Amino acid sequence: MRQLLRIEHLVAVAAVANGTVTKIVPFGVFVRLAPGVKGLLHVSDMASSSVASPDRVVRLALRRGF
């Protein structure tokens, strides 16, 4: 529980944060936000319009604000 609180202080839920795409899956992408901290960006949150596949929007190792 203590570790979860530290992560929550680092990146707020639903906030835009810089990160690097580490894995692309059918339902979204995993993003490294900080050393040892990964988050999931769901495919429904990747663009303002419908996204058929996450790899049409991002690529591995892409670094940007998510």
Steps between C-alpha positions, in 0.01 A plus 500: 500500500783740578645453148163579340481829688844604375402425138177695540698805611730466198224484237138594564228274362370634164781757478710556189853373568812445292589138440646243263296228331636162615234258374213512252201271561157482327331699779760778533864568585717474808703813569806537724436817701806481725754232594294207631166673429282392207149601408237381253360734238175342381428503127183704561715781647756512217317734263186708474364262235478120499834315475490157334845398622742673740793448263334739255542780754828420682815293461735333746747734669291807410553763768237771546225629724218251551 
